[in-house]
Amino acid sequence: MSQPLRFDGQVALVTGGAAGIGREHSLLLAQRGARVVVNGNYRANGVGPEQDLVELIREQGGEAVAVNGSVADEAAAQRMVQTAIDAFGRLDIVVNNAGTGQTNLTVPEAPDDRFDSAMNTHLLGTLRVTRAAWDHLVASGNGRILNTGSACAFGVLTPLGYEVAYSVAKSALFAVTRQMAGEGKAHGIHANLVLPWAYSPMASKDLETSPLVKFMEENLDPSRVAAACLYLLHRDCPVSGQFVSAAGGRVTRVMFATTEGYTNPDLTPEDVRDHWAEIEGSASEGKLEGARELADLADEFRLIRKALA
């Protein structure tokens, strides 16, 4: 039997950690020995669900503290990290899970304040919290960052049209994760991105009129997303700069790819037209043939040089 993944002695901050997928991240990390800072941005009578979750973790024998605030606020982002340091003296893991749901903003209407709000939470919020945590992750020697993207980045049609705020903000996290992974390499920091599918309060609201809701409620429990991500947060995991889709127990790697394409140093617009089939590549049942992964910018440049040699 393989050894269970443990996080004893480590400290994790989970933003948006009081409900939905974030709640499952917080619970699983605590059950595996991590001390957890649970962030929430809900408050009623001075107490939010983040405090309720902390009490549950403590009842189960774990260690946790709560911190309220929005990742859209710089002072709150700093407070989240400082709470970890004040309570536990270190920070090893950041799960950038906080976010807002889809908007009704479509392409002809954008941008407006809904677009700004989505970018401020999903993209800038992820960067704010990571910036506040960075020096502590460096000090850890094996810091781990998990960003939360969305399959909506691939394109999403809502009843009102093609939503552009949430999907664009989430798509930006592909690049953010790669850059974090590159910057962190010299410090032992690994950063990865999860594209989760799960039935949660936010998802049920976003999809309340969609036929997907019943399937998601029956099959896509958020605890399965947390189970899919735990290895990426472990100090022994060598993976960094990767994108993982997690849904109902299915775990796959998402990647950028390029077809072999067509090359002509004396290219004309007509060449593009006449050779479009080579440029596009061929696909059978969604499986692209003759393509290869693009690991990074340098990889793409190597392919260009080879084609022009």
C-alpha positions in Angstrom: 0.0 0.0 0.0 1.4 3.4 -1.0 2.1 6.0 1.7 -0.6 8.5 2.2 0.1 12.1 1.3 0.7 14.1 4.5 1.1 17.8 5.2 2.2 17.7 8.9 4.1 20.8 9.9 2.9 22.8 6.9 0.6 25.8 6.8 -1.9 26.4 4.0 -4.0 29.5 3.1 -7.2 28.8 1.2 -8.9 31.8 -0.2 -12.6 31.4 -0.7 -12.1 28.5 1.6 -15.3 28.4 3.5 -17.7 27.1 0.9 -17.9 24.9 -2.2 -14.6 23.7 -3.6 -12.6 25.9 -1.2 -14.3 24.3 1.8 -13.2 20.8 0.5 -9.6 22.0 0.0 -9.6 23.3 3.6 -11.1 20.2 5.1 -8.8 17.8 3.2 -5.6 19.7 3.9 -6.5 19.8 7.6 -7.4 16.1 7.6 -3.9 15.4 6.1 -2.1 17.4 8.9 -1.8 20.9 7.5 -2.7 23.9 9.6 -5.2 25.9 7.6 -6.1 29.5 7.3 -9.7 29.6 6.0 -10.6 32.8 4.2 -14.2 33.8 3.6 -15.9 36.9 2.4 -19.3 36.4 4.0 -20.4 37.9 7.2 -23.6 37.9 9.2 -23.6 39.3 12.7 -19.8 39.3 12.7 -19.5 35.6 12.0 -19.2 34.0 8.6 -19.1 30.3 7.5 -15.3 30.5 7.6 -15.5 30.4 11.4 -18.0 27.6 11.3 -15.6 25.6 9.2 -12.7 26.3 11.5 -14.8 25.0 14.4 -15.5 21.8 12.4 -11.8 21.3 11.6 -10.9 21.7 15.3 -13.6 19.2 16.3 -12.0 16.8 13.9 -8.6 17.3 15.6 -7.1 19.7 13.1 -5.8 23.2 13.5 -7.3 26.2 11.7 -8.0 29.9 12.0 -10.4 32.1 10.1 -9.9 35.4 8.3 -12.5 37.4 6.6 -12.0 39.6 3.6 -12.0 39.9 -0.2 -9.1 39.2 -2.5 -10.2 42.2 -4.4 -8.9 44.3 -1.5 -5.1 44.8 -1.0 -5.3 45.2 2.7 -7.4 42.0 3.1 -5.0 40.0 0.9 -2.1 41.1 3.2 -4.2 40.3 6.3 -4.8 36.8 5.1 -1.1 36.1 4.8 -0.3 37.8 8.1 -2.9 35.7 9.8 -1.0 32.6 8.8 2.2 34.1 10.1 0.7 35.3 13.4 -1.1 32.0 14.1 1.4 29.5 12.8 4.7 31.2 12.1 5.0 30.2 8.4 3.2 29.7 5.1 3.9 26.8 2.7 0.8 26.5 0.5 -1.5 29.1 -1.1 -4.7 27.9 -2.8 -6.1 30.8 -4.8 -9.7 29.7 -4.9 -11.7 32.8 -4.2 -13.8 34.1 -7.0 -17.2 35.4 -8.2 -19.7 33.7 -10.5 -20.3 34.3 -14.2 -21.7 37.6 -15.3 -24.3 38.4 -17.9 -21.8 40.6 -19.7 -21.6 39.7 -23.4 -19.1 40.7 -26.1 -21.1 43.7 -27.6 -21.5 45.2 -24.1 -17.9 44.8 -22.8 -16.1 46.2 -21.1 -17.9 47.7 -18.1 -17.8 47.5 -14.4 -18.7 43.8 -14.5 -15.6 43.1 -16.5 -13.5 45.2 -14.2 -14.9 43.4 -11.1 -14.2 39.9 -12.6 -10.6 40.8 -13.5 -10.1 42.4 -10.1 -11.2 39.3 -8.2 -10.0 36.4 -10.4 -6.9 37.7 -11.9 -5.7 40.6 -9.7 -6.9 38.9 -6.5 -4.8 35.8 -7.3 -1.8 38.1 -7.9 -2.4 40.1 -4.8 -2.5 37.1 -2.5 0.5 35.5 -4.1 2.5 38.7 -3.9 1.7 39.0 -0.1 2.7 35.3 0.3 5.7 35.2 -1.9 8.5 35.8 0.5 7.1 33.3 2.9 6.8 30.7 0.2 10.4 31.4 -0.7 11.3 30.9 3.0 9.4 27.6 3.0 11.8 26.2 0.4 9.1 24.2 -1.3 6.2 26.6 -1.6 3.1 25.4 -3.5 0.5 27.6 -5.3 -2.7 26.3 -6.8 -4.7 28.7 -8.9 -8.3 28.1 -9.8 -9.2 28.6 -13.4 -12.3 27.4 -15.3 -13.2 25.4 -18.4 -15.2 28.6 -19.3 -11.9 29.9 -20.5 -12.4 27.6 -23.5 -15.5 29.5 -24.5 -18.9 29.5 -22.8 -22.4 30.3 -24.2 -25.0 31.4 -21.7 -28.7 32.0 -22.4 -27.9 35.6 -22.9 -24.9 35.1 -25.2 -21.2 34.6 -25.0 -20.2 35.6 -21.5 -16.9 37.6 -21.6 -16.0 38.8 -18.1 -15.6 35.6 -16.1 -14.3 33.6 -19.0 -11.6 36.1 -20.0 -10.5 36.6 -16.3 -10.2 32.8 -15.9 -8.3 32.5 -19.2 -5.7 35.0 -18.0 -4.7 32.5 -15.2 -3.1 30.2 -17.7 -0.4 32.8 -18.3 -0.3 33.8 -14.7 0.3 30.2 -13.6 3.1 29.7 -16.1 4.8 32.9 -15.1 4.5 32.0 -11.4 6.0 28.6 -12.1 8.9 30.2 -14.0 9.6 32.8 -11.3 9.4 30.2 -8.5 11.7 27.6 -10.0 14.8 29.0 -8.4 13.1 29.0 -5.0 11.5 25.6 -5.0 8.0 27.1 -5.5 5.7 25.2 -7.8 2.5 26.7 -9.3 -0.3 24.9 -11.1 -3.8 25.6 -12.3 -6.9 23.5 -11.8 -9.9 23.8 -14.0 -12.6 22.4 -11.7 -16.1 21.1 -12.5 -18.2 20.8 -9.3 -21.6 21.4 -8.0 -21.4 24.2 -5.5 -23.5 27.2 -4.4 -21.8 29.4 -7.0 -22.2 26.9 -9.8 -25.8 26.1 -9.0 -26.6 29.9 -9.2 -24.7 30.3 -12.5 -26.4 27.3 -14.0 -29.8 27.4 -12.4 -31.6 27.3 -15.8 -29.1 24.9 -17.5 -29.8 21.1 -18.0 -26.3 20.6 -16.6 -27.4 21.3 -13.1 -28.9 17.9 -12.3 -26.0 16.0 -13.7 -23.5 18.2 -11.8 -25.4 17.8 -8.5 -25.5 14.0 -8.9 -22.0 13.4 -10.2 -19.6 16.4 -9.6 -19.1 16.6 -5.9 -16.5 19.4 -4.9 -14.7 16.9 -2.7 -13.5 15.1 -5.8 -11.8 18.3 -7.0 -9.9 18.7 -3.8 -8.8 15.0 -4.0 -7.6 15.6 -7.5 -5.5 18.6 -6.4 -3.9 17.4 -3.2 -0.9 15.8 -4.9 -0.1 19.1 -6.7 0.2 20.8 -3.2 2.5 18.2 -1.8 6.2 19.0 -1.3 7.2 15.8 -3.2 5.2 16.7 -6.3 7.6 17.8 -9.1 4.9 19.2 -11.3 4.9 23.0 -12.0 3.4 25.2 -14.6 0.7 22.6 -15.6 -3.0 22.8 -16.0 -5.3 20.1 -14.7 -9.0 19.5 -15.3 -10.8 17.9 -12.4 -14.3 16.6 -12.5 -16.1 13.9 -10.6 -13.0 11.8 -10.2 -11.7 12.4 -13.7 -8.3 14.0 -13.8 -6.6 15.1 -17.0 -3.9 17.4 -18.1 -4.8 20.4 -20.3 -2.1 21.8 -22.6 -1.3 24.2 -25.4 -0.5 22.5 -28.7 0.5 23.3 -32.2 -0.1 21.6 -35.5 2.8 20.9 -37.9 1.4 23.6 -40.1 2.7 24.9 -43.4 6.0 26.8 -44.0 7.0 29.0 -46.9 9.6 31.9 -46.4 7.9 33.6 -49.4 4.5 33.2 -47.9 1.5 34.8 -49.7 -2.1 35.2 -48.5 -3.1 32.7 -51.2 -0.6 30.1 -49.7 -2.5 30.4 -46.4 -5.8 29.8 -48.3 -4.5 26.9 -50.3 -2.8 25.2 -47.5 -5.3 25.8 -44.7 -5.9 22.1 -44.2 -2.3 21.6 -43.3 -2.3 24.7 -41.0 -5.5 23.5 -39.3 -4.5 19.9 -38.9 -6.8 17.0 -38.9 -9.0 15.8 -36.1 -10.9 12.6 -35.6 -13.5 12.6 -32.8 -11.8 15.6 -31.3 -8.4 14.0 -31.3 -5.9 16.3 -33.1 -3.4 14.3 -35.2 0.1 15.4 -36.0 0.2 18.0 -33.2 2.7 18.5 -30.3 2.6 20.3 -27.0 3.9 23.8 -26.6 5.8 23.8 -23.3 6.8 27.5 -23.4 7.8 30.4 -25.6 11.2 29.0 -26.2 9.7 25.7 -27.4 7.6 27.6 -30.0 10.7 29.5 -31.1 12.6 26.3 -31.6 9.8 25.0 -33.8 9.9 28.2 -35.9 13.7 28.0 -36.4 13.4 24.3 -37.3 10.7 25.0 -39.9 12.8 27.8 -41.5 16.1 26.0 -41.5 
